[in-house]
Amino acid sequence: MRFVVTIQRRSGIADPEGVATTRALVDLGYTEVGGVHFGRTITVEISGDDPGEAERRVIEMCERLLANPVIEDYRVEMQS
Amino acid sequence: MRVAVVVFPGSNCEHDVVHAMSLLGAEPEVVWHRDTDLTGAAGVVLPGGFAHGDYLRTGAIARFSPVMAEVERLATAGRPVLGICNGFQILAEAGLLPGALVANRDLRFICRPVHLRVDSTASVLTRNAIPGQVLRIPLNSYEGNYVAPATDLSALEDDNRVILRYSSPDGTVADADNPNGSTNGIAGITNDAGNVAGLMPHPERASEPILGSSDGRILLESFVASLTPVPV
């Protein structure tokens, strides 16, 4: 099974990469761009045959290691 | 007094920390991150570098190293624990200090001396310093931008736990003096008990005249002076 974890900076936390990229896009002429936010995708391969249990475990992995709750939110989706 | 200087794969400042601590009369010992025996250590330093290559997030993997359970136990017991640069990042990931360190505002690795104003002497790192004192110390980092949830930030400020702030040479704190965009110009903080401290700049690199500045000595002296004997 494969789970896709999407990690995003929490709003209010500085995202200098986002700010720099917004500026770059606007400079390129995309003046309609109001904001850019960088996140990260982590794909986790899980052995086993219980998707519910596997998803619970991946969420636990996010809580413990993959995401820092001080600065990040996460989303877990199973890849079909 | 024995001080454990923890080395993770990718740490690179342990020798400078050991050298500076030795000059001040402490007995620093390098401890590998997989060692779990810190018996006899009166204090702990997590030095700078790139533990685990900063993979996933800086400090994210190091905080789970076997040695960290012992470091946390010593911190909870009130022993002096100091995180320098990457060490500060690891303490933040471990939850021993609030907040997090993210990419510098201008997305540049900063490698130059900065000025720090001592804003609180209520920590093992600053107790021997004079409030308002300005120190010239090297900064060497890409992720030195301190952020924290509003409640943690208020608590830090209200409880006088911001110990060092980026400043001008004459001690004013303004945006122009902030090299990395750190919230409120925060360069170093401490916990409630004042025994766990973290800072982004490197005091060990400003500990002797030949290094261009000895301003870091007062910080390391404070730490060494905070060490108390370990019962045998």
Interface residues (C-beta under 8 A of the other chain):
Chain A: G12 I13 A14 P16 E17 A20 L65 L66 N68 V70 I71
Chain B: L56 R57 A60 I61 F64 A92 E93 P98 G99 A100 V102 A103 N104 R105 D106 L107 N145 V147 A148 P149 A150 G181 T183
